[in-house]
Amino acid sequence: MRPLITKLKPSKGFSHSVYLLLNVLFPVIVISLVRAGFVQVALAVILLSKWRMFAVRPRFWIANIRTNAVDVIVGLSALALMDGTDTMWLQGLYVTAWVLWLIFIKPKHDVFWVSLQAFFGQVVGLMAVFSALDYASLMTLIIAVGFICFFAAHHFFYSFEEPHIRLLAYVWAYFGAALTWILGHWLVYYYGVVAQPTLILSAMAFSIGTLYYLDHFDKLSKLFRREILFILITVLLVIIAFSDWGDKTI
């Protein structure tokens, strides 16, 4: 069942303007703390902003955590990515993406936008994991990727009222963790940010998610299915064939 949290999201008038202003100021405050060297304070601000997850009876906490997990992943990932670079324009890019998430993507509730939320959360989450934890143990990477894949898949399938939502989320989490275990021995980074597992998992998530989405609404033809699978296989073959299998950055 859906968590019992009532969110204040006015759609017009002065209240709406204040709501938009707060959503813009929040990432600005976080990046200001990061640039001032108060990363731990920025982390505390992000975590405290989710206090409403626990402002209900304890029996609803797990449901609230699952529902808000993607938003938490995006926030923590934005913090990790901003802290991982001193380049102002790149930090500004992360702030802008976070603002767009808070204002335009996160508030939507229809199937398409929820699917986009899940994909966005997985991509930025994996980028942050392999960027911030690049010197962490392989087991840490495996666990982090598994959690991100699980919550992203759970968020995606929930909007479709999928009867096997938990099983499918566990399968995707296991696949992401297993792929990380294999590729973690030959981590390749593209442009210093996007790790090879991030690229592969993102390509597969987009392709499989698109197939599921179209099939759910009876819009998936055999030709389009073959085209998506052909593109996915081509992308994977290009990544495998043109990757220099060693611990380095491209």
C-alpha positions in Angstrom: 0.0 0.0 0.0 1.0 3.6 -0.5 2.6 5.4 2.5 0.3 7.7 4.4 2.2 11.0 3.8 0.4 14.1 2.7 2.8 16.3 0.7 2.3 20.0 0.3 2.5 20.6 -3.4 0.4 23.6 -4.4 -0.3 23.9 -8.1 -0.9 27.7 -8.4 -0.8 31.0 -6.7 1.6 32.4 -4.2 2.0 29.1 -2.4 3.1 27.5 -5.6 5.7 30.3 -6.1 7.0 29.7 -2.6 7.1 25.9 -3.3 9.2 26.5 -6.4 11.5 28.9 -4.6 12.2 26.4 -1.8 13.0 23.7 -4.3 15.5 25.9 -6.0 17.1 27.2 -2.8 17.5 23.7 -1.4 20.2 22.5 -3.9 21.8 26.0 -3.8 22.2 25.7 0.0 23.7 22.2 -0.4 26.2 23.3 -3.0 27.1 26.4 -0.9 27.9 24.1 2.1 29.9 21.8 -0.2 32.0 24.6 -1.5 32.5 26.0 2.0 33.8 22.6 3.1 30.9 21.5 5.2 30.0 18.3 3.4 28.8 16.6 6.5 26.4 19.4 7.2 25.1 19.2 3.7 24.6 15.5 4.1 22.7 16.1 7.4 20.5 18.7 5.6 19.5 16.2 2.9 18.7 13.5 5.4 16.7 15.8 7.7 14.7 17.0 4.7 13.2 13.5 4.6 12.0 13.5 8.2 8.4 13.1 7.1 9.1 9.5 6.2 9.1 8.7 9.9 6.4 11.1 11.0 3.9 8.2 10.9 3.4 5.0 12.8 6.5 2.7 12.6 4.6 0.1 10.6 4.5 2.5 7.6 8.3 3.3 7.8 9.4 0.5 5.4 6.8 1.5 2.8 7.8 5.2 3.1 11.5 4.3 2.7 10.7 2.3 -0.5 8.6 5.1 -1.9 11.1 7.9 -1.1 14.3 5.8 -1.8 14.8 7.1 -5.4 14.5 10.7 -4.2 17.0 10.1 -1.4 19.3 8.4 -3.9 19.1 11.4 -6.2 19.8 13.8 -3.4 22.8 11.9 -2.0 24.1 11.3 -5.5 24.0 15.0 -6.3 25.9 15.7 -3.1 28.5 13.0 -3.9 29.0 14.3 -7.5 29.2 17.9 -6.4 31.8 17.0 -3.7 33.8 15.0 -6.2 34.7 17.9 -8.4 36.1 21.4 -7.9 34.9 22.6 -11.4 32.3 25.2 -10.9 30.5 24.7 -14.2 30.2 21.0 -13.5 28.9 21.6 -10.0 26.4 24.0 -11.6 25.3 21.3 -14.0 24.6 18.9 -11.1 22.7 21.6 -9.2 20.6 22.4 -12.4 19.8 18.7 -12.9 18.8 18.4 -9.2 16.5 21.4 -9.5 14.9 20.0 -12.6 14.4 16.8 -10.7 12.7 18.5 -7.8 10.5 20.8 -9.8 9.6 18.9 -13.0 10.3 15.2 -12.6 9.8 14.2 -9.0 6.2 15.7 -8.5 4.7 13.7 -11.4 2.8 10.6 -10.7 1.7 9.1 -14.0 3.3 5.9 -15.4 5.6 7.6 -17.8 7.1 10.1 -15.3 7.4 7.5 -12.6 9.3 5.3 -15.1 11.6 8.3 -15.9 12.1 8.9 -12.1 13.3 5.3 -11.7 15.7 5.5 -14.7 17.0 8.9 -13.6 17.6 7.7 -10.0 19.4 4.6 -11.2 21.7 6.5 -13.6 22.8 9.3 -11.1 23.0 6.8 -8.3 25.4 4.5 -10.2 27.4 7.5 -11.4 27.8 8.7 -7.8 28.7 5.2 -6.4 31.5 4.6 -8.9 32.6 8.2 -8.6 32.6 8.6 -4.8 33.5 5.0 -4.0 36.1 4.4 -6.7 38.7 3.4 -4.0 36.2 1.4 -1.9 36.3 -2.4 -1.6 34.6 -4.4 -4.3 32.0 -5.7 -1.8 31.0 -2.1 -1.0 30.4 -1.4 -4.6 28.4 -4.6 -5.0 26.1 -3.8 -2.1 25.6 -0.2 -3.1 24.8 -1.1 -6.7 22.4 -3.8 -5.5 20.5 -1.4 -3.3 20.3 1.2 -6.1 19.1 -1.3 -8.7 16.5 -2.7 -6.3 14.9 0.6 -5.3 15.0 1.8 -8.9 13.3 -1.4 -10.2 10.8 -1.3 -7.3 9.9 2.3 -8.1 9.5 1.4 -11.8 7.3 -1.6 -11.4 5.1 -0.2 -8.7 3.5 2.3 -11.1 2.4 -0.6 -13.3 0.8 -2.5 -10.3 3.1 -5.4 -11.3 2.0 -8.5 -9.2 5.6 -9.8 -9.0 7.2 -6.4 -8.2 9.4 -7.6 -5.4 10.7 -10.6 -7.3 11.6 -8.6 -10.3 13.3 -5.9 -8.2 15.4 -8.6 -6.5 16.3 -10.1 -9.9 17.4 -6.7 -11.2 19.3 -6.0 -8.0 21.1 -9.4 -8.2 22.0 -8.8 -11.9 23.4 -5.4 -11.1 25.4 -6.7 -8.2 26.7 -9.7 -10.2 27.7 -7.4 -13.1 29.5 -5.2 -10.7 31.3 -8.2 -9.2 32.5 -9.2 -12.7 33.4 -5.7 -14.1 34.7 -4.5 -10.7 38.0 -6.2 -11.5 38.4 -4.1 -14.8 36.8 -0.8 -14.0 36.8 1.5 -17.0 35.8 5.1 -16.6 34.5 7.3 -19.5 35.3 11.0 -19.1 36.2 10.3 -15.4 32.6 10.0 -14.3 30.7 7.3 -16.1 31.9 3.8 -15.2 31.5 0.9 -17.5 28.9 -0.9 -15.2 26.9 2.4 -15.1 26.8 2.5 -18.9 25.8 -1.1 -19.4 23.2 -1.2 -16.6 21.7 2.1 -17.9 21.5 0.8 -21.5 19.9 -2.4 -20.4 17.5 -0.7 -18.0 16.3 1.7 -20.7 15.8 -1.0 -23.3 14.1 -3.5 -21.0 12.0 -0.7 -19.4 10.9 0.5 -22.8 9.9 -3.0 -23.9 7.9 -3.5 -20.6 6.3 0.0 -20.9 5.1 -0.5 -24.5 4.0 -4.1 -23.9 2.0 -3.0 -20.9 0.0 -0.5 -23.0 -0.2 -3.0 -26.0 2.0 -0.7 -28.2 4.9 -3.1 -28.7 5.2 -4.5 -32.2 7.5 -7.3 -33.2 9.5 -5.0 -35.4 10.0 -2.4 -32.6 11.0 -5.2 -30.2 13.6 -6.4 -32.6 14.9 -2.9 -33.2 15.3 -2.2 -29.5 17.1 -5.5 -28.8 19.3 -5.0 -31.9 20.3 -1.6 -30.6 21.0 -2.9 -27.1 23.1 -5.8 -28.4 25.0 -3.4 -30.6 25.7 -1.0 -27.8 26.9 -3.8 -25.5 29.2 -5.3 -28.3 30.7 -1.8 -28.9 31.4 -1.4 -25.2 32.9 -4.8 -24.9 34.9 -4.6 -28.1 36.4 -1.1 -27.7 37.1 -1.2 -24.0 40.6 -1.4 -22.8 40.2 -4.0 -20.1 42.3 -2.5 -17.4 42.0 -0.2 -14.4 42.1 3.1 -16.1 40.1 6.2 -17.1 39.2 6.9 -20.7 
